[in-house]
Amino acid sequence: MVVVTSAYESDQAGAKKLFAQAYNRISDRLTRLVCIWVDAGYQGEGFMKWVMDT
């Protein structure tokens, strides 16, 4: 799955859009992400907590 965002949008904001689209596609199945590999643009406890809560 690919989500394209504008250059001024942060990596974290783009990732949230990606996760929302992925959730909409697989929410009817018992599928769960186990490991997510990211670079330094996604660091921070706030983003990590959002991913875990979502």
N, C-alpha and C positions, 0 to 999 in steps of 0.2 A: 504494500500500500504506500502511496506517495501523496503527500500534502504539500502544495506549493504556496508559499506566503510571500509577502512583499519584503524587501530588504530592510525596511525600518522595524519590522516586527522581531521581537526577541526569539531566541531559540526556544525558550521555555513556553512562550505563547504558541509557537508553532507546534511544539510537542503536545500541548493540551488539545489543540485541534486534531492532531493525529490520533491521540488516544480516544477522543470523543467519536471520531469516525470509526475507529476499530471497534469500540464498544457497541456502536449501533449495528455493526455487521455481525458480531459474534455473541451478542447478549442473550440470544435464544439458546446458546450452547453452553455447556459447562467448561468453557475454555478460559484459561487464566495465564497471564504473562508471569513467568517465573524469574526471568533475568532480563534486564534492560541495560544495554551498553550505551553510554553517552560520553561526550567529551566535557571539557571544563565549562562550556557554556551553560551547562545544566546543573551546576553545583549550587548548593544551598539547601538548608534544612527545610525551608518553606516549600520548595518545589518537590523535594523527596516526600514530604508529608502529604502534599496534594496527590502525588502519584499513588502512594499507599492507601490513602483514603478513597480515592476514586476507583 
